Amino acid sequence: MPSWQEFEELVKDVFEKNDFETRFRVVFRYKGRRSEIDIIAKRFNKILAVDAKRYNRNWYRKSALKREAEKHRKRCENYSKLTNQRVYPVIVSLIDDRLIFYEGCAVVPFDALNDFLLNIDYYLAELFED
């Protein structure tokens, strides 16, 4: 199993292989609070803020992912306000927990990431209906 740093790199590589421009480990301040987003991925007019999660089989992953989805969505809302751009929050999980969308955040298993990116317009329209 890759370390969390290696997993973040793997996720970034998949985005780059799908023609996304990436920024890695983006740190920003909003209203005095420091936050970090693992990967900012941009292609055409779509900006995805990605949090890579490498949980192991012994953790209570589903409840942890739900907590992280809520925190990541709030982080992305702040980044969106700061940059004045629409940002789609995405969590990529090493282990498939069958979560698809939670608290305004897409949850994508690593083994489905390539399909998600190949069909990004469809998934964003389905998951983030305005």
Buried (B, 14 or more C-beta within 10 A) or exposed (E): EEEBEEBBBBBBEBBEEBEBEBEEEBEBEBEEEEBEBBBBBBBEEBBBBBBBBBBEEEEEBBEBBBEBBBBBBBBBBBBBEBEEEEBBBBBBBBBEBEBEBBBBBBBBBBEBBBEBBEEBEEBBEEBBEE
